[in-house]
């Protein structure tokens, strides 16, 4: 079982503290710490919330070594376009010169979407300046 290792990996990758993750699950950082240290196993409700927070299946969270799988994915070029589909204003997708893995959390409000778009635009501008 890979749950504890996966949880720590996914939390750190999302740049969340144990306390912040605990807030998302309506629990405290001690509970998250016990999960990550393998001293406690979450019930189905908490597992479901964790899977949703990190965008993985419960099965993968519990039984697959996500540290290797997601590290391999993150090492490759990152593109939001579907393979083979041109982006607006482009004939074909441009190869990614600087692969980035960006996590954006949305809470369903227009304000969170605006913040996410602003962050992505700012990142794009920084990357464009380095070309």
C-alpha positions in Angstrom: 0.0 0.0 0.0 1.4 3.4 -1.1 -1.1 5.7 0.6 1.1 7.4 3.1 3.9 8.1 0.6 1.4 9.3 -2.0 -0.3 11.6 0.3 2.9 13.3 1.4 4.1 13.5 -2.2 0.8 15.0 -3.5 0.5 17.5 -0.6 4.0 18.8 -1.1 3.6 18.9 -4.9 0.5 21.0 -4.3 2.5 23.2 -1.9 0.0 22.7 0.9 0.9 22.5 4.6 -0.6 19.7 6.6 -2.8 22.3 8.3 -4.0 23.7 4.9 -4.8 20.2 3.7 -6.5 19.5 7.0 -8.7 22.5 6.5 -9.8 21.2 3.1 -10.8 17.9 4.8 -12.4 19.6 7.9 -9.8 18.0 10.1 -6.5 19.0 11.8 -2.8 18.8 10.8 -2.3 16.0 13.4 -4.7 13.7 11.4 -2.8 14.5 8.2 0.5 13.8 9.9 -0.8 10.4 11.1 -2.0 9.6 7.6 1.4 10.5 6.1 3.3 8.5 8.8 1.1 5.4 8.2 -0.2 5.5 11.8 -3.8 6.0 10.7 -5.9 5.2 7.7 -8.6 7.6 6.5 -12.2 6.4 6.2 -13.9 6.4 2.8 -15.3 9.9 3.2 -11.8 11.4 3.8 -10.3 9.2 1.0 -12.9 10.5 -1.4 -12.1 14.1 -0.4 -8.3 13.5 -0.8 -8.8 12.0 -4.2 -10.8 15.0 -5.3 -8.4 17.5 -3.9 -5.5 15.9 -5.8 -7.4 14.8 -8.9 -6.5 11.2 -8.6 -8.6 8.1 -8.1 -9.0 6.5 -4.7 -7.5 3.3 -6.2 -4.4 5.1 -7.4 -4.1 7.0 -4.1 -4.1 3.8 -2.1 -2.4 1.2 -4.4 -0.2 2.9 -7.0 3.2 4.6 -6.5 2.2 8.0 -7.7 5.7 9.5 -6.9 7.1 7.7 -9.9 4.2 8.0 -12.2 3.6 11.7 -11.7 7.3 12.5 -11.7 7.6 11.0 -15.1 4.6 13.0 -16.4 6.0 16.2 -14.9 9.4 15.7 -16.6 7.9 15.7 -20.0 6.6 18.8 -22.0 3.5 20.3 -20.5 0.8 21.6 -22.9 -2.8 22.4 -22.2 -3.8 21.6 -25.8 -5.0 18.2 -26.8 -2.4 16.3 -28.8 -2.7 17.2 -32.5 -5.1 20.1 -31.9 -3.9 23.6 -32.8 -4.3 26.3 -30.2 -6.2 29.5 -31.1 -4.1 31.6 -33.4 -1.5 28.9 -34.1 -1.1 26.4 -36.9 0.3 23.8 -34.6 1.3 23.5 -30.9 4.7 25.0 -30.2 7.1 22.6 -28.4 7.6 23.6 -24.8 11.0 25.0 -24.2 10.6 25.2 -20.5 8.3 22.5 -19.2 6.3 23.6 -16.1 3.9 21.9 -13.9 1.3 24.3 -12.6 -1.4 23.6 -10.1 -4.4 25.9 -10.0 -7.1 25.5 -7.4 -10.6 26.7 -8.2 -13.4 26.9 -5.7 -16.2 27.5 -8.3 -16.3 31.2 -8.1 -15.6 33.8 -10.8 -13.0 35.4 -8.5 -11.0 32.2 -8.2 -11.1 31.8 -12.0 -9.9 35.4 -12.4 -7.0 34.8 -10.0 -6.0 31.6 -11.7 -6.0 33.3 -15.2 -4.0 36.2 -13.8 -1.4 33.8 -12.4 -1.1 31.9 -15.6 -0.8 35.1 -17.7 1.9 36.4 -15.3 3.8 33.1 -15.6 3.4 33.2 -19.4 4.8 36.7 -19.5 7.8 35.7 -17.5 8.5 32.7 -19.7 8.1 34.8 -22.8 10.7 37.3 -21.5 13.2 34.5 -21.2 12.9 33.4 -24.9 
